[in-house]
Amino acid sequence: MFRNTVITLLLILMLALGGVWWWVESRLIHVDALSGASDTPGTTYLIVGSDSREGWGYDGTEGARTDTIMLLHQPEDGPVALISIPRDAYVDIPGNEASKINAAFAWGGPQLLVETVEDLSGLTIDHYVEVGFNGVVDLVDAVGGVELCYGDDVNDEKSGMVWEAGCHVATGDEALAFSRMRYSDPTGDIGRTERQQQVVGAVAQEILAPSTILNPFQAHRVADAGLDSFRVDDDTHALDLAQAALVFRDALGGDAVTGTPPLASLNHRVNGQSTVLLDPDLIDQFWIDIANGALEAGAEVGGAP
Protein backbone atom coordinates (compact mmCIF):
# COMPACT_ATOMS: atom_id res chain seq x y z
CA MET A 1 0.00 0.00 0.00
CA PHE A 2 2.78 2.44 1.01
CA ARG A 3 4.80 1.50 -2.08
CA ASN A 4 1.82 2.17 -4.37
CA THR A 5 1.23 5.52 -2.67
CA VAL A 6 4.86 6.56 -3.19
CA ILE A 7 4.75 5.52 -6.85
CA THR A 8 1.53 7.48 -7.35
CA LEU A 9 3.03 10.60 -5.75
CA LEU A 10 6.17 10.31 -7.88
CA LEU A 11 4.07 10.00 -11.04
CA ILE A 12 2.06 13.08 -10.06
CA LEU A 13 5.30 14.98 -9.40
CA MET A 14 6.78 13.91 -12.74
CA LEU A 15 3.64 14.97 -14.60
CA ALA A 16 3.58 18.30 -12.78
CA LEU A 17 7.25 18.99 -13.51
CA GLY A 18 6.75 17.87 -17.10
CA GLY A 19 3.92 20.36 -17.39
CA VAL A 20 6.16 23.14 -16.08
CA TRP A 21 8.93 22.28 -18.56
CA TRP A 22 6.45 22.18 -21.45
CA TRP A 23 5.14 25.57 -20.38
CA VAL A 24 8.69 26.97 -20.14
CA GLU A 25 9.43 25.63 -23.61
CA SER A 26 6.32 27.32 -25.00
CA ARG A 27 7.33 30.66 -23.47
CA LEU A 28 10.99 30.79 -24.51
CA ILE A 29 11.92 33.69 -26.77
CA HIS A 30 14.16 32.56 -29.63
CA VAL A 31 16.46 34.56 -31.87
CA ASP A 32 18.62 33.71 -34.87
CA ALA A 33 22.06 33.90 -33.29
CA LEU A 34 24.31 30.96 -34.18
CA SER A 35 26.77 31.21 -37.04
CA GLY A 36 26.64 27.64 -38.31
CA ALA A 37 30.41 27.31 -37.93
CA SER A 38 31.90 23.83 -37.60
CA ASP A 39 31.73 22.39 -34.10
CA THR A 40 34.73 22.62 -31.80
CA PRO A 41 35.30 20.16 -28.91
CA GLY A 42 33.34 20.69 -25.71
CA THR A 43 30.27 22.85 -25.20
CA THR A 44 30.45 26.63 -25.38
CA TYR A 45 27.83 29.11 -24.21
CA LEU A 46 27.79 32.83 -24.94
CA ILE A 47 25.97 34.67 -22.16
CA VAL A 48 25.13 38.28 -22.90
CA GLY A 49 23.71 40.78 -20.44
CA SER A 50 22.14 44.16 -21.00
CA ASP A 51 20.00 46.68 -19.16
CA SER A 52 17.20 46.01 -21.63
CA ARG A 53 13.92 44.43 -20.59
CA GLU A 54 11.82 44.91 -23.71
CA GLY A 55 13.32 44.81 -27.20
CA TRP A 56 16.46 43.19 -25.75
CA GLY A 57 18.66 46.11 -26.71
CA TYR A 58 18.50 45.19 -30.38
CA ASP A 59 15.43 45.73 -32.53
CA GLY A 60 17.31 46.66 -35.68
CA THR A 61 18.20 50.08 -34.29
CA GLU A 62 21.87 50.93 -34.58
CA GLY A 63 23.47 52.02 -31.33
CA ALA A 64 22.33 49.29 -28.96
CA ARG A 65 25.04 47.90 -26.70
CA THR A 66 25.65 44.87 -24.50
CA ASP A 67 26.90 45.51 -20.98
CA THR A 68 28.16 42.01 -20.23
CA ILE A 69 29.74 39.34 -22.45
CA MET A 70 30.65 36.02 -20.82
CA LEU A 71 31.99 32.93 -22.55
CA LEU A 72 31.26 29.72 -20.63
CA HIS A 73 33.18 26.70 -21.90
CA GLN A 74 32.86 23.10 -20.75
CA PRO A 75 35.82 21.23 -22.30
CA GLU A 76 35.86 17.52 -22.99
CA ASP A 77 38.44 17.20 -20.23
CA GLY A 78 39.58 19.71 -17.62
CA PRO A 79 37.90 22.50 -15.67
CA VAL A 80 34.95 24.57 -16.79
CA ALA A 81 35.95 28.12 -17.74
CA LEU A 82 33.89 31.29 -17.27
CA ILE A 83 35.62 34.13 -19.07
CA SER A 84 34.30 37.68 -19.05
CA ILE A 85 35.20 39.65 -22.14
CA PRO A 86 35.33 43.38 -21.28
CA ARG A 87 32.67 45.23 -23.26
CA ASP A 88 35.31 47.80 -24.29
CA ALA A 89 37.77 45.17 -25.55
CA TYR A 90 39.23 46.36 -28.85
CA VAL A 91 38.80 43.50 -31.33
CA ASP A 92 38.36 42.74 -35.01
CA ILE A 93 34.68 42.61 -35.96
CA PRO A 94 34.00 40.47 -39.06
CA GLY A 95 33.01 42.56 -42.06
CA ASN A 96 33.63 45.80 -40.18
CA GLU A 97 36.45 47.87 -38.77
CA ALA A 98 38.04 46.97 -35.46
CA SER A 99 36.16 48.44 -32.54
CA LYS A 100 34.94 47.82 -29.00
CA ILE A 101 33.41 44.36 -28.91
CA ASN A 102 29.99 45.57 -27.79
CA ALA A 103 29.73 47.49 -31.06
CA ALA A 104 29.28 44.12 -32.79
CA PHE A 105 25.86 43.80 -31.19
CA ALA A 106 24.97 47.35 -32.22
CA TRP A 107 25.99 46.75 -35.82
CA GLY A 108 24.66 43.25 -36.38
CA GLY A 109 22.77 41.97 -33.35
CA PRO A 110 23.35 38.54 -31.80
CA GLN A 111 24.66 36.95 -35.00
CA LEU A 112 27.53 39.42 -35.45
CA LEU A 113 28.40 39.27 -31.76
CA VAL A 114 28.56 35.47 -31.94
CA GLU A 115 30.76 35.62 -35.03
CA THR A 116 33.02 38.18 -33.34
CA VAL A 117 33.48 36.06 -30.21
CA GLU A 118 34.11 32.96 -32.33
CA ASP A 119 36.70 34.85 -34.38
CA LEU A 120 38.36 36.05 -31.18
CA SER A 121 38.34 32.77 -29.25
CA GLY A 122 38.46 30.09 -31.93
CA LEU A 123 35.54 28.38 -30.17
CA THR A 124 32.22 27.72 -31.87
CA ILE A 125 29.27 28.98 -29.83
CA ASP A 126 26.80 26.13 -29.23
CA HIS A 127 24.24 28.07 -27.19
CA TYR A 128 23.42 31.77 -26.97
CA VAL A 129 21.70 33.13 -23.85
CA GLU A 130 20.75 36.77 -23.51
CA VAL A 131 19.81 38.13 -20.09
CA GLY A 132 17.98 41.41 -19.56
CA PHE A 133 19.25 42.60 -16.19
CA ASN A 134 16.20 44.78 -15.59
CA GLY A 135 14.07 41.65 -15.77
CA VAL A 136 16.33 39.94 -13.26
CA VAL A 137 14.68 42.15 -10.61
CA ASP A 138 11.52 40.05 -10.85
CA LEU A 139 13.48 36.81 -10.88
CA VAL A 140 15.47 37.66 -7.75
CA ASP A 141 12.29 38.64 -5.94
CA ALA A 142 10.60 35.41 -7.08
CA VAL A 143 13.27 33.30 -5.36
CA GLY A 144 13.07 35.41 -2.20
CA GLY A 145 16.31 37.32 -2.71
CA VAL A 146 19.90 36.17 -3.23
CA GLU A 147 23.01 36.46 -1.08
CA LEU A 148 25.64 38.74 -2.60
CA CYS A 149 29.05 39.77 -1.30
CA TYR A 150 31.18 42.88 -1.79
CA GLY A 151 34.10 43.91 0.38
CA ASP A 152 33.69 47.71 0.47
CA ASP A 153 31.12 50.20 1.69
CA VAL A 154 29.38 51.80 -1.30
CA ASN A 155 27.00 54.70 -1.78
CA ASP A 156 26.93 55.09 -5.55
CA GLU A 157 24.44 57.64 -6.85
CA LYS A 158 24.59 56.59 -10.51
CA SER A 159 23.73 52.92 -9.94
CA GLY A 160 21.74 53.35 -6.74
CA MET A 161 23.94 50.82 -4.94
CA VAL A 162 24.06 51.39 -1.18
CA TRP A 163 26.11 48.67 0.46
CA GLU A 164 27.77 47.90 3.75
CA ALA A 165 30.90 45.80 3.28
CA GLY A 166 30.17 42.10 3.59
CA CYS A 167 27.53 39.62 2.45
CA HIS A 168 23.81 40.40 2.47
CA VAL A 169 20.58 38.97 1.06
CA ALA A 170 19.64 41.38 -1.73
CA THR A 171 16.24 42.16 -3.18
CA GLY A 172 15.72 42.43 -6.92
CA ASP A 173 16.30 46.20 -6.97
CA GLU A 174 19.40 45.82 -4.81
CA ALA A 175 20.76 43.05 -7.05
CA LEU A 176 20.24 45.24 -10.12
CA ALA A 177 22.12 48.14 -8.51
CA PHE A 178 24.84 45.66 -7.48
CA SER A 179 25.10 44.57 -11.13
CA ARG A 180 25.25 48.12 -12.50
CA MET A 181 27.73 49.79 -10.17
CA ARG A 182 31.11 50.67 -11.65
CA TYR A 183 31.97 54.31 -10.93
CA SER A 184 32.64 53.61 -7.24
CA ASP A 185 34.68 50.52 -8.11
CA PRO A 186 38.41 51.14 -8.65
CA THR A 187 38.45 48.34 -11.24
CA GLY A 188 35.52 49.84 -13.20
CA ASP A 189 33.94 47.51 -15.75
CA ILE A 190 36.11 44.60 -14.65
CA GLY A 191 34.63 44.73 -11.17
CA ARG A 192 31.13 45.25 -12.51
CA THR A 193 31.44 42.16 -14.65
CA GLU A 194 32.52 40.12 -11.63
CA ARG A 195 29.44 41.30 -9.71
CA GLN A 196 27.16 40.50 -12.62
CA GLN A 197 28.61 36.99 -12.69
CA GLN A 198 27.90 36.77 -8.98
CA VAL A 199 24.26 37.83 -9.43
CA VAL A 200 23.61 35.40 -12.28
CA GLY A 201 25.33 32.59 -10.39
CA ALA A 202 23.33 33.26 -7.21
CA VAL A 203 20.07 33.26 -9.17
CA ALA A 204 21.05 30.02 -10.93
CA GLN A 205 21.78 28.40 -7.58
CA GLU A 206 18.36 29.36 -6.23
CA ILE A 207 16.57 28.20 -9.39
CA LEU A 208 18.29 24.81 -9.21
CA ALA A 209 17.68 24.34 -5.49
CA PRO A 210 15.44 21.36 -4.60
CA SER A 211 12.97 23.78 -3.01
CA THR A 212 12.41 25.21 -6.49
CA ILE A 213 12.74 22.36 -8.97
CA LEU A 214 10.84 19.83 -6.82
CA ASN A 215 7.98 22.23 -6.14
CA PRO A 216 5.93 22.67 -9.31
CA PHE A 217 4.16 25.73 -7.92
CA GLN A 218 7.44 27.49 -7.02
CA ALA A 219 9.03 26.37 -10.30
CA HIS A 220 6.11 27.87 -12.21
CA ARG A 221 6.33 31.11 -10.20
CA VAL A 222 10.06 31.47 -10.83
CA ALA A 223 9.74 30.59 -14.50
CA ASP A 224 6.92 33.07 -14.95
CA ALA A 225 9.04 35.82 -13.39
CA GLY A 226 12.17 34.98 -15.34
CA LEU A 227 11.14 33.99 -18.84
CA ASP A 228 10.70 37.56 -20.00
CA SER A 229 14.33 38.18 -19.03
CA PHE A 230 15.84 35.60 -21.39
CA ARG A 231 16.32 35.22 -25.10
CA VAL A 232 18.02 32.16 -26.59
CA ASP A 233 19.14 30.89 -29.98
CA ASP A 234 16.79 28.82 -32.12
CA ASP A 235 18.45 25.52 -31.14
CA THR A 236 18.36 26.08 -27.38
CA HIS A 237 15.40 24.66 -25.45
CA ALA A 238 14.24 24.49 -21.85
CA LEU A 239 16.48 21.58 -20.87
CA ASP A 240 19.48 23.25 -22.57
CA LEU A 241 18.80 26.37 -20.51
CA ALA A 242 18.68 24.27 -17.34
CA GLN A 243 21.97 22.62 -18.34
CA ALA A 244 23.52 26.05 -18.91
CA ALA A 245 22.46 27.05 -15.40
CA LEU A 246 24.09 23.91 -14.00
CA VAL A 247 27.35 24.57 -15.83
CA PHE A 248 27.27 28.22 -14.75
CA ARG A 249 26.75 27.18 -11.14
CA ASP A 250 29.73 24.82 -11.43
CA ALA A 251 31.78 27.66 -12.90
CA LEU A 252 31.26 29.69 -9.73
CA GLY A 253 31.99 26.79 -7.39
CA GLY A 254 35.71 27.36 -6.96
CA ASP A 255 37.06 24.64 -9.27
CA ALA A 256 36.57 26.54 -12.51
CA VAL A 257 38.85 28.87 -14.43
CA THR A 258 37.45 32.39 -14.06
CA GLY A 259 38.45 35.90 -15.02
CA THR A 260 39.17 37.74 -18.25
CA PRO A 261 41.46 37.25 -21.23
CA PRO A 262 45.00 38.57 -20.63
CA LEU A 263 44.93 42.37 -20.80
CA ALA A 264 47.66 44.73 -21.97
CA SER A 265 45.97 48.06 -21.20
CA LEU A 266 42.73 49.36 -19.68
CA ASN A 267 43.17 52.70 -21.44
CA HIS A 268 44.22 51.94 -24.99
CA ARG A 269 43.38 55.08 -26.96
CA VAL A 270 41.79 54.69 -30.39
CA ASN A 271 40.55 57.81 -32.17
CA GLY A 272 40.33 59.59 -28.85
CA GLN A 273 38.32 56.80 -27.18
CA SER A 274 39.47 54.66 -24.29
CA THR A 275 39.38 50.92 -25.02
CA VAL A 276 40.66 47.74 -23.39
CA LEU A 277 43.59 46.17 -25.23
CA LEU A 278 43.93 42.39 -25.01
CA ASP A 279 47.52 41.20 -24.74
CA PRO A 280 48.56 40.28 -28.31
CA ASP A 281 51.44 38.11 -27.06
CA LEU A 282 49.29 35.93 -24.79
CA ILE A 283 45.78 35.91 -26.20
CA ASP A 284 46.10 33.11 -28.77
CA GLN A 285 47.62 30.61 -26.34
CA PHE A 286 45.10 31.64 -23.70
CA TRP A 287 42.15 30.57 -25.86
CA ILE A 288 43.91 27.33 -26.85
CA ASP A 289 44.34 26.50 -23.16
CA ILE A 290 40.67 27.33 -22.46
CA ALA A 291 39.53 25.12 -25.33
CA ASN A 292 41.66 22.20 -24.15
CA GLY A 293 40.90 22.53 -20.45
CA ALA A 294 44.64 22.97 -19.88
CA LEU A 295 44.52 25.66 -17.19
CA GLU A 296 44.60 24.74 -13.52
CA ALA A 297 41.26 24.23 -11.79
CA GLY A 298 40.39 27.24 -9.67
CA ALA A 299 42.75 29.56 -11.55
CA GLU A 300 41.88 33.23 -11.76
CA VAL A 301 43.14 34.60 -15.05
CA GLY A 302 43.57 37.98 -16.73
CA GLY A 303 42.55 41.03 -14.77
CA ALA A 304 44.06 44.49 -14.72
CA PRO A 305 47.54 44.63 -16.33
C-alpha positions in Angstrom: 0.0 0.0 0.0 2.8 2.4 1.0 4.8 1.5 -2.1 1.8 2.2 -4.4 1.2 5.5 -2.7 4.9 6.6 -3.2 4.7 5.5 -6.9 1.5 7.5 -7.3 3.0 10.6 -5.7 6.2 10.3 -7.9 4.1 10.0 -11.0 2.1 13.1 -10.1 5.3 15.0 -9.4 6.8 13.9 -12.7 3.6 15.0 -14.6 3.6 18.3 -12.8 7.3 19.0 -13.5 6.7 17.9 -17.1 3.9 20.4 -17.4 6.2 23.1 -16.1 8.9 22.3 -18.6 6.5 22.2 -21.5 5.1 25.6 -20.4 8.7 27.0 -20.1 9.4 25.6 -23.6 6.3 27.3 -25.0 7.3 30.7 -23.5 11.0 30.8 -24.5 11.9 33.7 -26.8 14.2 32.6 -29.6 16.5 34.6 -31.9 18.6 33.7 -34.9 22.1 33.9 -33.3 24.3 31.0 -34.2 26.8 31.2 -37.0 26.6 27.6 -38.3 30.4 27.3 -37.9 31.9 23.8 -37.6 31.7 22.4 -34.1 34.7 22.6 -31.8 35.3 20.2 -28.9 33.3 20.7 -25.7 30.3 22.9 -25.2 30.4 26.6 -25.4 27.8 29.1 -24.2 27.8 32.8 -24.9 26.0 34.7 -22.2 25.1 38.3 -22.9 23.7 40.8 -20.4 22.1 44.2 -21.0 20.0 46.7 -19.2 17.2 46.0 -21.6 13.9 44.4 -20.6 11.8 44.9 -23.7 13.3 44.8 -27.2 16.5 43.2 -25.7 18.7 46.1 -26.7 18.5 45.2 -30.4 15.4 45.7 -32.5 17.3 46.7 -35.7 18.2 50.1 -34.3 21.9 50.9 -34.6 23.5 52.0 -31.3 22.3 49.3 -29.0 25.0 47.9 -26.7 25.7 44.9 -24.5 26.9 45.5 -21.0 28.2 42.0 -20.2 29.7 39.3 -22.5 30.7 36.0 -20.8 32.0 32.9 -22.5 31.3 29.7 -20.6 33.2 26.7 -21.9 32.9 23.1 -20.7 35.8 21.2 -22.3 35.9 17.5 -23.0 38.4 17.2 -20.2 39.6 19.7 -17.6 37.9 22.5 -15.7 34.9 24.6 -16.8 36.0 28.1 -17.7 33.9 31.3 -17.3 35.6 34.1 -19.1 34.3 37.7 -19.0 35.2 39.7 -22.1 35.3 43.4 -21.3 32.7 45.2 -23.3 35.3 47.8 -24.3 37.8 45.2 -25.5 39.2 46.4 -28.8 38.8 43.5 -31.3 38.4 42.7 -35.0 34.7 42.6 -36.0 34.0 40.5 -39.1 33.0 42.6 -42.1 33.6 45.8 -40.2 36.4 47.9 -38.8 38.0 47.0 -35.5 36.2 48.4 -32.5 34.9 47.8 -29.0 33.4 44.4 -28.9 30.0 45.6 -27.8 29.7 47.5 -31.1 29.3 44.1 -32.8 25.9 43.8 -31.2 25.0 47.3 -32.2 26.0 46.8 -35.8 24.7 43.3 -36.4 22.8 42.0 -33.3 23.4 38.5 -31.8 24.7 37.0 -35.0 27.5 39.4 -35.5 28.4 39.3 -31.8 28.6 35.5 -31.9 30.8 35.6 -35.0 33.0 38.2 -33.3 33.5 36.1 -30.2 34.1 33.0 -32.3 36.7 34.9 -34.4 38.4 36.1 -31.2 38.3 32.8 -29.2 38.5 30.1 -31.9 35.5 28.4 -30.2 32.2 27.7 -31.9 29.3 29.0 -29.8 26.8 26.1 -29.2 24.2 28.1 -27.2 23.4 31.8 -27.0 21.7 33.1 -23.8 20.7 36.8 -23.5 19.8 38.1 -20.1 18.0 41.4 -19.6 19.2 42.6 -16.2 16.2 44.8 -15.6 14.1 41.6 -15.8 16.3 39.9 -13.3 14.7 42.1 -10.6 11.5 40.1 -10.8 13.5 36.8 -10.9 15.5 37.7 -7.7 12.3 38.6 -5.9 10.6 35.4 -7.1 13.3 33.3 -5.4 13.1 35.4 -2.2 16.3 37.3 -2.7 19.9 36.2 -3.2 23.0 36.5 -1.1 25.6 38.7 -2.6 29.0 39.8 -1.3 31.2 42.9 -1.8 34.1 43.9 0.4 33.7 47.7 0.5 31.1 50.2 1.7 29.4 51.8 -1.3 27.0 54.7 -1.8 26.9 55.1 -5.5 24.4 57.6 -6.9 24.6 56.6 -10.5 23.7 52.9 -9.9 21.7 53.3 -6.7 23.9 50.8 -4.9 24.1 51.4 -1.2 26.1 48.7 0.5 27.8 47.9 3.7 30.9 45.8 3.3 30.2 42.1 3.6 27.5 39.6 2.5 23.8 40.4 2.5 20.6 39.0 1.1 19.6 41.4 -1.7 16.2 42.2 -3.2 15.7 42.4 -6.9 16.3 46.2 -7.0 19.4 45.8 -4.8 20.8 43.0 -7.1 20.2 45.2 -10.1 22.1 48.1 -8.5 24.8 45.7 -7.5 25.1 44.6 -11.1 25.3 48.1 -12.5 27.7 49.8 -10.2 31.1 50.7 -11.7 32.0 54.3 -10.9 32.6 53.6 -7.2 34.7 50.5 -8.1 38.4 51.1 -8.6 38.4 48.3 -11.2 35.5 49.8 -13.2 33.9 47.5 -15.8 36.1 44.6 -14.7 34.6 44.7 -11.2 31.1 45.3 -12.5 31.4 42.2 -14.6 32.5 40.1 -11.6 29.4 41.3 -9.7 27.2 40.5 -12.6 28.6 37.0 -12.7 27.9 36.8 -9.0 24.3 37.8 -9.4 23.6 35.4 -12.3 25.3 32.6 -10.4 23.3 33.3 -7.2 20.1 33.3 -9.2 21.0 30.0 -10.9 21.8 28.4 -7.6 18.4 29.4 -6.2 16.6 28.2 -9.4 18.3 24.8 -9.2 17.7 24.3 -5.5 15.4 21.4 -4.6 13.0 23.8 -3.0 12.4 25.2 -6.5 12.7 22.4 -9.0 10.8 19.8 -6.8 8.0 22.2 -6.1 5.9 22.7 -9.3 4.2 25.7 -7.9 7.4 27.5 -7.0 9.0 26.4 -10.3 6.1 27.9 -12.2 6.3 31.1 -10.2 10.1 31.5 -10.8 9.7 30.6 -14.5 6.9 33.1 -14.9 9.0 35.8 -13.4 12.2 35.0 -15.3 11.1 34.0 -18.8 10.7 37.6 -20.0 14.3 38.2 -19.0 15.8 35.6 -21.4 16.3 35.2 -25.1 18.0 32.2 -26.6 19.1 30.9 -30.0 16.8 28.8 -32.1 18.5 25.5 -31.1 18.4 26.1 -27.4 15.4 24.7 -25.5 14.2 24.5 -21.9 16.5 21.6 -20.9 19.5 23.2 -22.6 18.8 26.4 -20.5 18.7 24.3 -17.3 22.0 22.6 -18.3 23.5 26.0 -18.9 22.5 27.0 -15.4 24.1 23.9 -14.0 27.4 24.6 -15.8 27.3 28.2 -14.8 26.8 27.2 -11.1 29.7 24.8 -11.4 31.8 27.7 -12.9 31.3 29.7 -9.7 32.0 26.8 -7.4 35.7 27.4 -7.0 37.1 24.6 -9.3 36.6 26.5 -12.5 38.9 28.9 -14.4 37.5 32.4 -14.1 38.4 35.9 -15.0 39.2 37.7 -18.3 41.5 37.2 -21.2 45.0 38.6 -20.6 44.9 42.4 -20.8 47.7 44.7 -22.0 46.0 48.1 -21.2 42.7 49.4 -19.7 43.2 52.7 -21.4 44.2 51.9 -25.0 43.4 55.1 -27.0 41.8 54.7 -30.4 40.5 57.8 -32.2 40.3 59.6 -28.9 38.3 56.8 -27.2 39.5 54.7 -24.3 39.4 50.9 -25.0 40.7 47.7 -23.4 43.6 46.2 -25.2 43.9 42.4 -25.0 47.5 41.2 -24.7 48.6 40.3 -28.3 51.4 38.1 -27.1 49.3 35.9 -24.8 45.8 35.9 -26.2 46.1 33.1 -28.8 47.6 30.6 -26.3 45.1 31.6 -23.7 42.2 30.6 -25.9 43.9 27.3 -26.9 44.3 26.5 -23.2 40.7 27.3 -22.5 39.5 25.1 -25.3 41.7 22.2 -24.2 40.9 22.5 -20.4 44.6 23.0 -19.9 44.5 25.7 -17.2 44.6 24.7 -13.5 41.3 24.2 -11.8 40.4 27.2 -9.7 42.7 29.6 -11.6 41.9 33.2 -11.8 43.1 34.6 -15.1 43.6 38.0 -16.7 42.5 41.0 -14.8 44.1 44.5 -14.7 47.5 44.6 -16.3 
